[in-house]
Structures are given as structure tokens and as C-alpha cells.
Amino acid sequence: MNESGVAVRLKELHKAFGSLHALDGLDLAIEPGELVALLGPSGCGKTTALRVLAGLEDADAGQVLVGGRDVTSLPANRRDMGMVFQAYSLFPHLTALDNVEFGLKLRGRRRMPGRAAEMLELVGLGAFADRYPHQLSGGQQQRVALARALAIRPQVLLLDEPLSALDAKVRVQLRDEIKRIQTEVGTTTLFVTHDQEEALAMADRVGVMRAGRLEQLASPADVYQKPATAFVADFVGLSNRLPGRVDGDGVVVLGTRLPLVSPAGRGPDVAALVRPESVEVLPDADGPHRVLTVSFLGPTSRVTVSVADRLVVAQVASGRLAELAAGTPVRIELRPVPVVLDTD
């Protein structure tokens, strides 16, 4: 790969903790100004990848390049990176302004008058400069931590599950704010999260990891709508695993022929992963199936239907709940959306 124009490159990284291979040949390139989110189950290696990039862990093998420069052997304090942790890590005896200035002083950048105040304004806390951490909410403390990381004008910003300690409403508000700020400042960013919604909402590209490797690195829409593997399809969002039969370049599921995201590698009898929003549930007095449960989720609801020997989950508009009460006889139709075959 041509390294010119690539902000961050992780090349064939390996890292083991005893018999556990946290990174197994990880290869990742991040473009300048891009926000890439690493997503995956616990133990997949996403946090280890971030820590190796930050210089907080040494790779057993491989290279870390930033702006085309090999920083693999450099200590963390010489990599020009800002980091925001899950814990806010603010000094309790310093004001918000002093906390932001601390990062500048630590790096010998005292001659940047007004920089700390400018960063507090950027994160919407200009009026809170004189407050101490105990006088700030969790979301405000995390904004201060973000301002401190950005104040040094890092070449790369690293976010290690920074929203996981916050309540749901604040988490949504702050993720939108972080994306706005990152776009405005233009800092190349690697974001590690276990929250799928966060990754899909914030990232320019999402990297789904499994056992120390990338299963797919693509736009949020492609990761969801065109998953590269059955693991990605099953991990990101919800999927129904339904029996099907390969038919040319498609697969027949519940009587409907569906296109495939990628050509079938096996067959003819297969299992297809069908998204709940692709399942249409229609009330029918003579329908062969029954609604089992309904879960209200706000604008949309989740309806579980008993189909033969399995359960099928559908996503429907909540305005339809009156016609889809538990026990209602229904028939099911599938929208012709491309699906992935489960090869695991």
C-alpha cells in the first residue's frame, strides 16, 4: 500500500497476552481527518489496537506509522496524540480551565495564550472554566477531557469508549457533539466502542473486529447493509437466521427469492441472515402464523412471530401495534433486500 496521504497505518500488528492473541496480523489505514470506529465483542482486540497505537502497549510484531513516520519504538509522550479515556481522568483540585491547560504545560506549550479557553468554548463549556470537576456533570467532565486532548493540537485523537459511563440521553447528545467537533477541527480520530449505535452514528468508517483481525472496514451503511461476512451481519444489528435454498445468484427464504450480498459459497441448503426491518408482518384471519410478543421501542416496535419451529423478529412502525397484538394470526412476507448466508 502507498503510505503517502495515510494519516495512520497499523501494519501486520501482533500482540499476545500469554496464550491469548489479542492482535493477529491487524492491518488498518486511516485517512487524514477521518474518524474510524473499531467495533467488536469483548476480547476482539479493539482496545489493544488503540493502546498499541498510543504507545501504551508494545506490539510483539508489526509497525505503527503516523503521517508516514515509523513510531513503533517511540514512547507514548513522543507520538503527538491526544487521548480521552472512559474514566474522565480529571484532576479534582484543578478547575476546568486548569485541567485543559495542564496538557499544554505537560508538553511545554505554555506559550499558547487563550488556547485552553478556546477549547472550552469549542466544547460548549466556556462559562464553566472556573468550576471544579465535582461541580460538573459526567457529560461536562468528559467534555473537559476532550478539550484537554484537543488543546495540544494532536496529530491523532484516540477515544477509548469515552461515553460508556454516561446515561443514555447524555451519551447520545455527547456523541453528536464529539462528531461535530471532530469534523470542525479535522483531527484524525480512532474511536473504540462496544456500542454499535455509537459506531454507526459517529464514524466515517467502521472496522468490525474478531479475534484480533478486521472482518470488515467500510462505511456504516455498507457494514449494516452489505456485511462482508456472516459474523458482521450477525454482530451488527439484529438478524433472523432462516433456512433457505440457493437459487442461482439468489436464495429462496419463506417462499421469497432474495438477492445475495455476495455469491453463495455453499449450498443448496443454507441459512440466510434476514434483518428484522426486511420482515413484513401482515394481519390475516387465515394466516398460518401467530404474533407471540410485542416490544414497544418508541417510533418502532419489535414483533416476534412463531413460524413453524422457529421465532422470527420483525421491526414495525409503532402505529401498527393495535393490529398486531399478541395472538393475532398473520402471514409473513420478506422484502427483496440482499442477504448474507451464514457460513459459520
JORABEL-V916049 format. One line per field, one symbol per residue. ss: DSSP state (@ for helix, = for strand, . for the rest). psi: psi as a letter, one per 40 degrees, with the letter a starting at -180 (. if undefined). burial: + if it has 16 or more other C-alpha atoms within 10 Angstrom, else -. A space follows every 50 residues. Layout:
ss=???
psi=???
burial=???
This chain:
ss=.....============..============...=====......@@@@@ @@@@......======..==.....@@@..====..........=@@@@@ @@@@@@........@@@@@@@@...@@@...=@@@..@@@@@@@@@@@@@ @....=====.......@@@@@@@@@@@@@@@@@@..======..@@@@@ @@..======..======.@@@@@@....@@@@@@....========..= ===..=====........======.@@@=====.....========...= =======..========@@@@@@.....======....===...
psi=hhehehdhhhhfhhhigbehgdhgfhhhhhiheihhhhiiiheeeddddd ddddeeihidiaihhhfehhedeiideeefiihhididfihdeiiddddd ddddddeffdfgheddddddddeffdeedeiideeiiddddddddddddd degidhhhhgfeedeiiddddddddddddddddddfhhhhhhiehddddd ddidihhhihfeihdihiiddddddfhdiddddddhaiihhiiihhgbea hhhfehhiiidiiheiadhihihhideehhhhhhdeieiihdihhhebdi ihhhhhhbeihhhihihdeeddefihehhiihihighhiihhe.
burial=-----++++++++++-----++++++++++++++++++++--++++++++ +++++--++-+++++++---++---+--+-+++++-++-+---+++++++ ++++----------++++++-++-++-++--++----+++++++++++++ +++++++++++++--+----+--++-+-+-++----++++++++++-+++ ++++++++++++++++++++--++++++++++++++-+++++++++---+ +++---++++++-+-----++++++++++++-+-----++++-+-----+ +++++++----+++++-+--+--+++-+++++-+--++++++--
